[in-house]
Amino acid sequence: MSAAYGADSTAMEVVDGLDLRDRTATVTGASSGIGVETARALASAGATVTLAVRDISAGERAAESIRASTGNRDVRVAELDLADLVSVRAFAAGWSGPLGLLVNNAGIMHVPELRTERGWEMHMAVNHLGHFALATALLPALIEAGDARIVSVSSSGHASSGIRFDDMFFDRDPYDAELAYGQSKTANVLFALEVTKRWALHGITAAAVMPGGIWTNLQRHWDPAVLADMKRRYPTKSAAQGAATSVYVATRAPLTPGAPVYFEDCHPAAIVTQIVDGLHGVVPHALDPVAAARLWDVSVELIAED
């Protein structure tokens, strides 16, 4: 199946011929970038799609664009701030009915040192713990769907750091934005690995994706000279191409216990000791089942009610 799709495929090409009218989907961070193109593709195939966003106005603009381009009026907007567990729980409490597709797309990258009210470093809070809290709160809806899938948007940046279990929030060591981002992207892969292990009995499976080299607002904190150099050196995808692997995992990829859990260019990625060309492959620390189980248990403790 995946042979038909590759690095140049768009999200719309991946869903061509699919009928998703019986599917409900939520895409976080869906007001721009690959998030909106993921939502657009799913809506174009008939899915009922909720854009889970911090900025409701931006979300409504994105939703109207999707409705206009796809003809699907079942595109909704709901507020979600992944850095705020109250917001996460309110989103889940407001959900009704089954949830067949959860695309954990929202994220931040290389931001200056920021912390949540709980003192959590912001990369780990938004990229992992907020999505972890969202998925676990929505578990009844995922179970109700019978065959739900979770897409965890990671990055080749995972190679820069495993999980810093002894100092996850840089309370002891000096803050390092690259390491903070890297461990949060490793967490995205480990989360997907553990979801399938723990929840496959409910029909729920998951995988992580590397979208590719896409230049969006995610890189707004980069040095402009570094960003310009990266654009010259590495292949660039459009947002629609970057969304293709998320949509492929959400709709077509074979996801079962023991199956590949990290995809790039609509294919399982090779396991490598060093990321190839800055973009390709998944390193072993992101596939460590012991780390995945430990991260899950730590995350459960961290998001527990006060």
Rosetta silent file (secondary structure, phi, psi, omega in degrees, C-alpha in Angstrom):
SEQUENCE: MSAAYGADSTAMEVVDGLDLRDRTATVTGASSGIGVETARALASAGATVTLAVRDISAGERAAESIRASTGNRDVRVAELDLADLVSVRAFAAGWSGPLGLLVNNAGIMHVPELRTERGWEMHMAVNHLGHFALATALLPALIEAGDARIVSVSSSGHASSGIRFDDMFFDRDPYDAELAYGQSKTANVLFALEVTKRWALHGITAAAVMPGGIWTNLQRHWDPAVLADMKRRYPTKSAAQGAATSVYVATRAPLTPGAPVYFEDCHPAAIVTQIVDGLHGVVPHALDPVAAARLWDVSVELIAED
SCORE:     score description
SCORE:     0.000 S_00000001
   1 L     0.000  -45.253 -175.445    0.000    0.000    0.000 S_00000001
   2 H   -69.535  -16.866 -179.184    2.729    2.520    0.990 S_00000001
   3 H   -60.348  -23.260 -178.620    4.555    2.022   -2.318 S_00000001
   4 H   -77.319  -11.805 -174.507    2.014    4.360   -3.896 S_00000001
   5 L  -127.592  152.278 -178.458    3.082    7.245   -1.639 S_00000001
   6 L  -159.424 -156.763 -173.509    6.372    8.913   -0.878 S_00000001
   7 L   -62.556  -29.506 -176.872    8.189   12.127   -0.063 S_00000001
   8 L   -92.205   -5.294 -178.411    6.385   14.120   -2.759 S_00000001
   9 L   -66.936  149.713  174.436    2.890   12.884   -1.938 S_00000001
  10 L  -104.419  162.923  178.405    0.335   15.318   -0.562 S_00000001
  11 H   -60.210  -37.837  179.387   -2.225   14.636    2.126 S_00000001
  12 H   -64.924  -36.353  177.719   -4.999   14.933   -0.451 S_00000001
  13 H   -66.899  -35.069 -179.503   -3.361   12.258   -2.593 S_00000001
  14 H   -65.793  -38.367 -177.195   -3.193    9.916    0.392 S_00000001
  15 H   -88.797   -3.123 -179.916   -6.940   10.150    1.071 S_00000001
  16 L   -56.017  124.694  179.277   -7.948    9.937   -2.588 S_00000001
  17 L    91.005   -6.981  178.980  -10.507    7.156   -2.892 S_00000001
  18 L   -88.832  147.631  174.448  -11.137    6.848    0.855 S_00000001
  19 L  -116.996  106.798 -177.557  -14.561    7.240    2.449 S_00000001
  20 L  -109.335   24.065 -176.000  -14.214    8.559    6.005 S_00000001
  21 L   -65.144  -17.071  177.571  -17.815    9.620    6.513 S_00000001
  22 L   -96.858    9.584 -175.409  -18.105    7.284    9.505 S_00000001
  23 L  -110.589  140.082  169.547  -14.997    8.708   11.187 S_00000001
  24 E  -108.095  143.313 -175.534  -14.617   11.485   13.734 S_00000001
  25 E  -139.568  147.224  170.126  -11.248   13.169   14.036 S_00000001
  26 E  -125.384  132.348  177.015   -9.494   15.716   16.209 S_00000001
  27 E  -122.578  118.603  177.455   -6.356   17.500   15.050 S_00000001
  28 E   -81.400  150.733 -179.776   -4.473   19.628   17.576 S_00000001
  29 L    61.090   41.123 -170.659   -2.740   22.768   16.380 S_00000001
  30 L   -99.033   20.167  179.691   -4.899   22.754   13.269 S_00000001
  31 L   -92.101   -6.462 -179.662   -5.147   26.482   12.591 S_00000001
  32 L  -161.239  177.308  172.265   -2.010   26.597   10.417 S_00000001
  33 H    57.627 -144.561 -177.628    0.866   24.605    8.902 S_00000001
  34 H   -71.676  -20.815  178.505    0.618   20.865    8.539 S_00000001
  35 H   -63.033  -47.104 -178.913   -2.192   20.760   11.083 S_00000001
  36 H   -68.233  -33.358  179.372   -4.669   22.568    8.873 S_00000001
  37 H   -74.366  -30.998  172.460   -3.648   20.475    5.852 S_00000001
  38 H   -63.468  -48.170  179.791   -4.093   17.279    7.867 S_00000001
  39 H   -62.645  -40.119 -179.045   -7.570   18.408    8.883 S_00000001
  40 H   -62.111  -44.243 -179.225   -8.383   19.479    5.317 S_00000001
  41 H   -64.449  -44.499  179.739   -7.480   16.085    3.882 S_00000001
  42 H   -63.530  -40.988  178.333   -9.499   14.178    6.476 S_00000001
  43 H   -65.761  -35.990 -178.738  -12.482   16.479    5.921 S_00000001
  44 H   -63.822  -25.883  178.709  -12.195   16.089    2.151 S_00000001
  45 L   -91.331    4.211  173.336  -12.740   12.344    2.605 S_00000001
  46 L   103.891   -2.089 -178.495  -15.869   12.990    4.650 S_00000001
  47 L   -67.301  149.299  168.127  -14.632   12.808    8.249 S_00000001
  48 E   -83.644  119.454 -169.050  -16.183   14.979   10.932 S_00000001
  49 E  -120.680  131.949  172.863  -13.196   17.015   12.068 S_00000001
  50 E  -107.994  126.124  174.780  -12.593   19.111   15.180 S_00000001
  51 E   -89.943  112.957 -179.170   -9.776   21.651   15.091 S_00000001
  52 E   -96.027  108.544 -167.613   -8.365   21.798   18.619 S_00000001
  53 E  -137.876  156.213  173.668   -6.651   25.183   18.871 S_00000001
  54 L   -78.036  -41.152 -175.903   -5.513   27.846   21.326 S_00000001
  55 L   -99.149  103.146 -176.384   -6.650   30.734   19.136 S_00000001
  56 H   -62.938  -38.906 -179.814  -10.346   30.316   18.378 S_00000001
  57 H   -62.251  -45.537  177.170  -10.384   33.122   15.804 S_00000001
  58 H   -64.528  -37.653  177.759   -7.525   31.547   13.849 S_00000001
  59 H   -64.020  -40.770  178.919   -9.226   28.186   14.178 S_00000001
  60 H   -65.937  -37.152  176.527  -12.486   29.521   12.785 S_00000001
  61 H   -64.318  -43.255  177.993  -10.659   31.008    9.803 S_00000001
  62 H   -63.736  -41.777 -179.258   -8.981   27.672    9.150 S_00000001
  63 H   -63.075  -41.805 -179.907  -12.277   25.821    9.548 S_00000001
  64 H   -66.975  -36.273  175.245  -14.038   28.063    7.070 S_00000001
  65 H   -61.811  -42.415  179.510  -11.208   27.572    4.595 S_00000001
  66 H   -66.265  -44.510  179.074  -11.556   23.800    4.977 S_00000001
  67 H   -59.517  -43.387 -177.585  -15.343   23.924    4.605 S_00000001
  68 H   -67.294  -38.217 -175.053  -15.044   26.037    1.476 S_00000001
  69 H   -82.783  -22.449 -176.447  -12.367   23.868   -0.158 S_00000001
  70 H  -110.861  -19.072 -175.118  -13.901   20.484    0.696 S_00000001
  71 L    78.433    2.885 -179.397  -17.627   21.117    0.852 S_00000001
  72 L   -91.930  116.205 -179.646  -17.679   19.379    4.239 S_00000001
  73 L   -86.107  -10.108 -178.152  -19.639   21.439    6.772 S_00000001
  74 L   -85.880   56.784  177.756  -18.815   19.079    9.649 S_00000001
  75 E  -121.889  118.487 -171.352  -15.675   20.958   10.589 S_00000001
  76 E  -118.558  165.573  179.902  -15.696   22.295   14.121 S_00000001
  77 E  -129.711  134.980  176.591  -13.453   24.365   16.344 S_00000001
  78 E  -140.145  145.197 -178.129  -12.773   23.863   20.052 S_00000001
  79 E   -76.287  135.787  176.923  -10.388   25.612   22.419 S_00000001
  80 L  -152.490  118.129  173.236   -7.392   23.645   23.658 S_00000001
  81 L  -112.007  105.778 -174.484   -4.305   24.939   25.449 S_00000001
  82 L   -67.891  -16.028  177.530   -1.968   21.977   25.876 S_00000001
  83 L   -83.260   -5.328 -174.888    0.104   23.827   28.474 S_00000001
  84 L  -124.194  108.137 -177.234   -2.939   24.059   30.754 S_00000001
  85 H   -64.282  -26.277  175.367   -4.354   20.794   32.132 S_00000001
  86 H   -63.216  -42.781  178.024   -7.605   22.571   33.040 S_00000001
  87 H   -65.096  -42.387  179.830   -8.058   23.385   29.346 S_00000001
  88 H   -61.074  -46.319 -178.551   -7.157   19.832   28.329 S_00000001
  89 H   -67.837  -34.056  177.786   -9.669   18.346   30.742 S_00000001
  90 H   -66.610  -39.237  177.292  -12.367   20.795   29.661 S_00000001
  91 H   -60.955  -47.831 -178.594  -11.864   19.793   26.036 S_00000001
  92 H   -64.897  -39.412 -179.865  -12.193   16.109   26.910 S_00000001
  93 H   -65.188  -29.276 -179.749  -15.211   16.722   29.152 S_00000001
  94 L   -84.173   -4.724 -178.855  -16.933   18.511   26.282 S_00000001
  95 L   -78.385  140.572  177.673  -16.391   15.637   23.856 S_00000001
  96 L  -132.825  133.002  177.439  -19.408   13.509   22.976 S_00000001
  97 L    90.182 -176.863 -177.535  -19.463   10.255   21.044 S_00000001
  98 L   -72.456  155.570  174.187  -16.683    8.155   19.527 S_00000001
  99 L  -128.374  108.503 -175.665  -13.318    9.510   18.439 S_00000001
 100 L   -86.800  -28.954 -176.300  -11.744    7.481   15.664 S_00000001
 101 E  -135.976  121.437  174.780   -8.701    9.604   14.847 S_00000001
 102 E  -118.926  113.612 -179.223   -6.627   11.715   17.232 S_00000001
 103 E  -106.631  104.534  179.895   -3.796   13.591   15.554 S_00000001
 104 E   -83.191   83.150 -170.249   -1.452   15.056   18.171 S_00000001
 105 L  -100.292  -31.662 -173.603    0.010   17.640   15.834 S_00000001
 106 L   -61.426  150.246  177.974    0.508   20.813   17.889 S_00000001
 107 L  -173.954  165.255  174.260    3.980   21.624   19.089 S_00000001
 108 L  -126.463  160.610 -173.205    6.629   24.189   19.894 S_00000001
 109 L  -145.328  125.716  172.177   10.274   24.219   18.919 S_00000001
 110 L    52.319   41.269  178.809   13.443   25.751   20.368 S_00000001
 111 L   -80.870  157.745  172.712   11.598   28.364   22.397 S_00000001
 112 L   -59.633  164.289 -176.246   13.327   30.407   25.103 S_00000001
 113 L   -61.060  119.491  177.701   13.060   28.939   28.591 S_00000001
 114 L  -136.470  151.982 -179.614    9.410   28.970   29.611 S_00000001
 115 E  -136.093  150.927  175.406    7.523   27.073   32.291 S_00000001
 116 L   -79.397  176.467  178.060    3.909   26.241   33.015 S_00000001
 117 L   -61.533  -25.444  178.204    2.192   27.130   36.278 S_00000001
 118 L   -83.797   -3.272 -179.919    3.243   23.692   37.530 S_00000001
 119 L    89.107    8.493  179.667    6.878   24.476   36.757 S_00000001
 120 L   -77.223  137.568  172.412    7.129   22.147   33.776 S_00000001
 121 E   -59.980  138.625 -165.422    9.531   23.068   30.992 S_00000001
 122 H   -68.374  -36.098  177.478    7.346   24.162   28.096 S_00000001
 123 H   -58.650  -49.145 -178.635    8.543   21.785   25.344 S_00000001
 124 H   -67.261  -35.454 -179.566    7.814   18.756   27.494 S_00000001
 125 H   -65.385  -48.524 -175.263    4.587   20.281   28.744 S_00000001
 126 H   -81.544  -51.830 -171.662    3.105   21.065   25.329 S_00000001
 127 H   -69.920  -34.365 -179.171    4.667   18.493   23.028 S_00000001
 128 H  -114.685  -62.081 -168.683    4.251   15.495   25.317 S_00000001
 129 H   -64.472  -37.552  176.702    2.420   15.923   28.616 S_00000001
 130 H   -62.837  -43.903  178.102   -0.475   17.961   27.223 S_00000001
 131 H   -69.265  -35.490  176.769   -1.050   15.412   24.478 S_00000001
 132 H   -62.555  -46.060  178.818   -0.637   12.555   26.953 S_00000001
 133 H   -63.055  -38.552  179.302   -3.271   14.091   29.208 S_00000001
 134 H   -63.849  -48.488 -177.780   -5.550   14.652   26.224 S_00000001
 135 H   -63.471  -43.799 -178.372   -5.312   11.075   24.971 S_00000001
 136 H   -68.922  -34.596  177.414   -5.846    9.529   28.387 S_00000001
 137 H   -69.902  -29.820 -179.797   -8.818   11.812   29.097 S_00000001
 138 L   -91.040    6.419 -176.536  -10.335   10.895   25.726 S_00000001
 139 H   -53.452  -43.431  178.294   -9.776    7.170   26.227 S_00000001
 140 H   -58.237  -39.116  178.862  -13.512    6.370   26.592 S_00000001
 141 H   -69.286  -37.161  176.898  -14.227    8.068   23.259 S_00000001
 142 H   -65.909  -41.907  177.821  -11.327    6.261   21.598 S_00000001
 143 H   -63.507  -41.085 -178.615  -12.571    2.937   22.950 S_00000001
 144 H   -60.242  -31.462 -179.753  -16.089    3.711   21.731 S_00000001
 145 H   -66.568  -27.574  176.148  -14.772    4.099   18.181 S_00000001
 146 L    88.378  -32.844 -178.351  -13.665    0.464   18.251 S_00000001
 147 L  -145.597   47.851 -174.818  -10.665    0.912   15.963 S_00000001
 148 L   -70.615  153.790  175.169   -9.207    4.291   16.877 S_00000001
 149 E  -127.944  142.418  174.816   -5.816    5.546   15.764 S_00000001
 150 E  -117.746  129.195  175.837   -3.530    8.093   17.368 S_00000001
 151 E  -107.011  125.022 -178.545   -0.942    9.963   15.309 S_00000001
 152 E  -111.732  109.702 -174.978    1.938   11.443   17.302 S_00000001
 153 E   -81.412  111.453 -178.968    3.835   14.087   15.327 S_00000001
 154 L  -106.392 -149.642 -177.060    7.527   13.775   16.168 S_00000001
 155 L  -169.521  157.234  172.376   10.671   14.983   14.387 S_00000001
 156 H   -62.810  -16.267  176.039   14.170   13.941   13.435 S_00000001
 157 H   -61.881  -12.512  177.750   15.079   16.254   16.317 S_00000001
 158 H   -59.136  -25.146 -175.760   14.357   13.304   18.608 S_00000001
 159 H   -65.908  -19.861 -174.900   17.927   12.157   17.980 S_00000001
 160 H   -76.410  -15.787 -179.512   19.370   14.990   20.062 S_00000001
 161 L  -163.717  134.117  164.453   18.125   13.638   23.381 S_00000001
 162 L   -76.613 -173.668  178.476   16.588   10.660   25.086 S_00000001
 163 L   -75.461  126.811 -178.309   14.292   11.238   28.051 S_00000001
 164 L   -87.835   70.720 -172.518   16.155   13.060   30.817 S_00000001
 165 L   -58.153  -30.203 -178.302   14.414   11.174   33.607 S_00000001
 166 L   -81.734  -13.341 -179.315   16.745   12.613   36.285 S_00000001
 167 L  -159.027   58.424 -172.463   16.158   16.232   35.205 S_00000001
 168 L   -60.956  -31.769 -174.697   13.242   16.279   32.782 S_00000001
 169 L  -108.337   16.444  178.437   12.420   19.960   33.323 S_00000001
 170 L    56.491   43.013  175.019   15.975   21.363   33.557 S_00000001
 171 L   -77.987  -25.260 -177.894   15.578   22.130   37.234 S_00000001
 172 L  -106.349  -51.735 -177.744   19.215   21.231   37.843 S_00000001
 173 L   -83.022  155.846  175.209   21.084   21.621   34.548 S_00000001
 174 L   -59.268  143.141 -179.385   21.202   24.834   32.496 S_00000001
 175 L   -64.138  135.829  178.226   18.341   25.071   30.055 S_00000001
 176 L  -134.105  110.417 -174.230   19.152   23.853   26.537 S_00000001
 177 H   -62.234  -36.805 -179.716   16.431   24.429   23.951 S_00000001
 178 H   -66.307  -43.936  178.468   17.761   21.780   21.567 S_00000001
 179 H   -68.039  -37.666  179.426   17.828   19.100   24.251 S_00000001
 180 H   -63.179  -45.492  177.695   14.433   20.193   25.563 S_00000001
 181 H   -65.493  -43.419 -176.817   12.892   19.920   22.109 S_00000001
 182 H   -60.658  -45.498 -178.865   14.725   16.673   21.400 S_00000001
 183 H   -68.789  -30.983  178.174   13.514   14.830   24.480 S_00000001
 184 H   -68.832  -32.844  177.871    9.937   15.992   23.839 S_00000001
 185 H   -77.030  -32.181  169.910   10.091   14.551   20.322 S_00000001
 186 H   -62.171  -41.538  178.952   11.537   11.303   21.688 S_00000001
 187 H   -59.365  -36.083  178.435    8.599   11.298   24.090 S_00000001
 188 H   -61.033  -38.605  179.772    6.209   11.488   21.126 S_00000001
 189 H   -73.148  -46.454  179.963    7.642    8.249   19.725 S_00000001
 190 H   -61.010  -37.331  176.711    7.749    6.446   23.068 S_00000001
 191 H   -59.950  -47.699 -179.975    4.140    7.480   23.704 S_00000001
 192 H   -61.587  -41.058  178.785    3.011    5.934   20.412 S_00000001
 193 H   -59.816  -44.581 -175.712    4.928    2.758   21.188 S_00000001
 194 H   -77.029  -30.459  175.928    3.319    2.414   24.598 S_00000001
 195 H   -56.181  -51.297 -177.137   -0.199    3.303   23.405 S_00000001
 196 H   -64.034  -37.229  178.713   -0.286    0.294   21.108 S_00000001
 197 H   -63.897  -43.510 -172.883    1.156   -1.944   23.823 S_00000001
 198 H   -87.466  -32.761 -169.024   -1.374   -0.839   26.455 S_00000001
 199 H  -112.380    0.813 -179.290   -4.479   -0.037   24.431 S_00000001
 200 H   -60.626  -28.261  178.218   -4.449   -2.456   21.482 S_00000001
 201 H   -64.708  -20.123  175.212   -6.877   -4.655   23.401 S_00000001
 202 H   -93.890    4.772 -177.064   -9.356   -1.777   22.997 S_00000001
 203 L    83.447   10.199 -176.622   -8.673   -1.586   19.263 S_00000001
 204 L   -99.493  127.740  177.480   -6.519    1.549   19.700 S_00000001
 205 E  -128.121  164.763 -177.150   -3.204    1.787   17.853 S_00000001
 206 E  -152.091  157.715  171.201   -0.679    4.580   17.388 S_00000001
 207 E  -154.505  157.163  177.037    2.424    5.601   15.496 S_00000001
 208 E  -101.424  155.412 -178.915    4.716    8.610   15.358 S_00000001
 209 E  -133.251  148.827  168.318    5.584   10.544   12.227 S_00000001
 210 E  -107.487  112.478 -175.239    8.365   12.738   10.932 S_00000001
 211 L   -67.147  -30.065 -174.488    6.703   15.249    8.575 S_00000001
 212 L   113.965 -171.833  179.722    9.901   16.210    6.750 S_00000001
 213 L   -83.655   92.879  179.437   11.552   19.557    6.158 S_00000001
 214 E  -120.382  132.148 -176.360    8.658   21.995    6.297 S_00000001
 215 L  -103.131  108.251 -177.104    9.206   25.639    7.120 S_00000001
 216 L  -132.714 -167.246  177.102    6.293   27.015    9.150 S_00000001
 217 H   -63.083  -14.529 -179.845    5.734   29.171   12.247 S_00000001
 218 H   -58.104  -32.059 -177.114    7.298   26.337   14.231 S_00000001
 219 H   -93.348   17.650 -173.509   10.756   27.715   13.388 S_00000001
 220 L   -66.030  -17.745  179.116    9.959   31.304   14.362 S_00000001
 221 L   -92.574    0.540  179.428   12.446   31.211   17.256 S_00000001
 222 L   -74.588  153.714  169.742   15.367   30.161   15.050 S_00000001
 223 L   -63.443  129.310 -177.058   18.194   32.489   14.155 S_00000001
 224 H   -55.880  -36.229  179.904   17.261   33.826   10.678 S_00000001
 225 H   -67.410  -39.863  178.298   20.715   33.008    9.300 S_00000001
 226 H   -65.063  -43.455 -179.803   20.479   29.402   10.544 S_00000001
 227 H   -62.591  -42.984  179.095   16.996   29.041    9.061 S_00000001
 228 H   -62.766  -39.563  178.533   18.148   30.419    5.692 S_00000001
 229 H   -65.428  -41.781  178.900   21.079   27.990    5.680 S_00000001
 230 H   -62.947  -40.186  179.997   18.803   25.050    6.492 S_00000001
 231 H   -64.394  -32.781  178.436   16.455   25.985    3.656 S_00000001
 232 H   -74.079  -35.899 -169.764   19.394   25.977    1.239 S_00000001
 233 H   -87.782  -27.934 -171.670   20.849   22.664    2.437 S_00000001
 234 L  -119.067  149.146  177.625   17.818   20.427    2.913 S_00000001
 235 L   -59.432  142.269 -178.139   14.870   19.410    0.739 S_00000001
 236 L  -113.748  134.531  174.507   11.756   21.405    1.484 S_00000001
 237 E  -105.058  154.011  168.933    8.204   20.107    1.545 S_00000001
 238 L   -76.191  166.612  177.367    5.011   22.088    1.314 S_00000001
 239 H   -61.092  -37.155  179.505    2.616   21.933    4.259 S_00000001
 240 H   -65.725  -36.208  175.679    0.366   19.651    2.191 S_00000001
 241 H   -72.683  -37.666  178.766    3.292   17.282    1.596 S_00000001
 242 H   -64.416  -29.888  179.204    4.308   17.493    5.242 S_00000001
 243 L   -78.596  -13.284 -172.999    0.809   16.446    6.301 S_00000001
 244 H   -60.411  -42.529 -177.156    0.863   13.370    4.056 S_00000001
 245 H   -69.448  -37.177  174.403    2.584   11.046    6.517 S_00000001
 246 H   -58.896  -44.956 -178.263    0.220   12.040    9.341 S_00000001
 247 H   -70.044  -36.279  177.546   -2.735   11.295    7.099 S_00000001
 248 H   -61.908  -46.589  179.329   -1.164    8.054    5.876 S_00000001
 249 H   -66.169  -36.090 -179.679   -0.716    6.795    9.445 S_00000001
 250 H   -68.267  -26.097 -169.247   -4.235    7.952   10.346 S_00000001
 251 H  -125.088  -29.398 -169.146   -5.870    6.127    7.446 S_00000001
 252 L  -126.551  -28.717 -173.435   -3.742    3.543    5.649 S_00000001
 253 L   -63.562  140.281  173.643   -0.662    2.375    7.548 S_00000001
 254 L   -73.198  111.923 -178.425   -0.763   -1.143    9.027 S_00000001
 255 L  -117.537  110.986  177.565   -0.661   -0.499   12.783 S_00000001
 256 L  -144.542  160.939  174.438   -0.485   -3.521   15.057 S_00000001
 257 L   -54.478  129.622 -179.056    1.572   -4.503   18.108 S_00000001
 258 L    92.169  -11.806  178.784    5.090   -5.151   16.873 S_00000001
 259 L   -78.567  163.861  177.042    4.628   -3.154   13.656 S_00000001
 260 L   -54.618  145.445 -174.935    6.838   -0.124   12.867 S_00000001
 261 L  -120.919    1.373  179.490    5.992    2.851   15.062 S_00000001
 262 E  -134.145  121.723 -175.080    7.902    5.696   13.344 S_00000001
 263 E  -120.186  147.284  172.116    7.079    6.771    9.799 S_00000001
 264 E  -143.839  146.777  178.944    8.564    9.249    7.344 S_00000001
 265 L    49.994   37.128  178.007    7.641    9.962    3.718 S_00000001
 266 L    63.631   26.997  177.253    4.646    7.596    4.128 S_00000001
 267 E  -141.270  154.425  170.386    6.946    4.647    4.926 S_00000001
 268 E   -60.290  138.246 -179.587    8.382    3.089    8.075 S_00000001
 269 L   -82.594  152.793  174.644   11.710    4.745    8.853 S_00000001
 270 L   -74.293  146.552  173.615   14.971    2.857    9.079 S_00000001
 271 E   -83.136  124.073 -174.395   16.533    2.394   12.504 S_00000001
 272 L  -131.583  159.787  175.164   19.834    4.294   12.451 S_00000001
 273 L   -87.023  -20.918  178.432   22.575    5.246   14.874 S_00000001
 274 L  -145.785  134.668 -178.742   22.702    8.759   13.436 S_00000001
 275 L   -58.984  130.668 -176.342   20.006   10.679   11.550 S_00000001
 276 E   -84.094  127.571  178.316   20.796   10.613    7.835 S_00000001
 277 L    55.527   25.296  177.717   21.054   14.017    6.126 S_00000001
 278 L    75.550   -1.592 -172.449   19.483   15.610    9.181 S_00000001
 279 L  -129.930  -32.741 -163.326   16.064   14.206    8.294 S_00000001
 280 E  -109.522  139.557  174.767   15.862   10.444    7.920 S_00000001
 281 L   105.375  164.101  176.399   15.718    7.531   10.334 S_00000001
 282 E  -127.517  134.619 -176.667   14.812    6.822   13.925 S_00000001
 283 L   -90.971  154.782 -172.103   17.437    6.230   16.620 S_00000001
 284 H   -57.455  -32.998 -175.732   17.195    3.354   19.115 S_00000001
 285 H   -65.523  -18.740  177.547   16.557    5.443   22.233 S_00000001
 286 H   -84.067   -6.397 -178.862   13.187    6.459   20.774 S_00000001
 287 H  -117.856   15.692 -175.512   12.158    2.810   20.436 S_00000001
 288 L   -78.592  112.093 -176.997   13.238    1.589   23.877 S_00000001
 289 H   -64.775  -29.421  177.903   10.298   -0.292   25.437 S_00000001
 290 H   -67.766  -44.945  177.658   11.696    0.130   28.953 S_00000001
 291 H   -64.553  -36.865  179.726   11.895    3.909   28.518 S_00000001
 292 H   -62.765  -45.687  179.739    8.406    3.931   26.988 S_00000001
 293 H   -66.068  -40.196 -179.896    6.883    2.167   29.989 S_00000001
 294 H   -66.344  -43.093  179.266    8.780    4.359   32.437 S_00000001
 295 H   -61.461  -40.497  178.684    7.756    7.567   30.649 S_00000001
 296 H   -59.236  -48.730 -177.813    4.119    6.473   30.709 S_00000001
 297 H   -64.214  -41.611  177.422    4.215    5.873   34.457 S_00000001
 298 H   -63.010  -41.125 -178.517    6.006    9.171   35.108 S_00000001
 299 H   -65.593  -39.459  177.037    3.499   11.005   32.918 S_00000001
 300 H   -58.652  -45.002 -179.979    0.550    9.495   34.786 S_00000001
 301 H   -64.403  -41.012 -175.948    2.012   10.775   38.060 S_00000001
 302 H   -67.923  -39.171 -176.303    2.724   14.235   36.657 S_00000001
 303 H   -88.435    2.037 -179.800   -0.747   14.869   35.246 S_00000001
 304 L   -58.556  148.635  179.139   -2.554   13.526   38.310 S_00000001
 305 L   -59.795  143.333  177.395   -5.089   15.879   39.858 S_00000001
 306 L   -67.804    0.000    0.000   -3.699   18.122   42.571 S_00000001
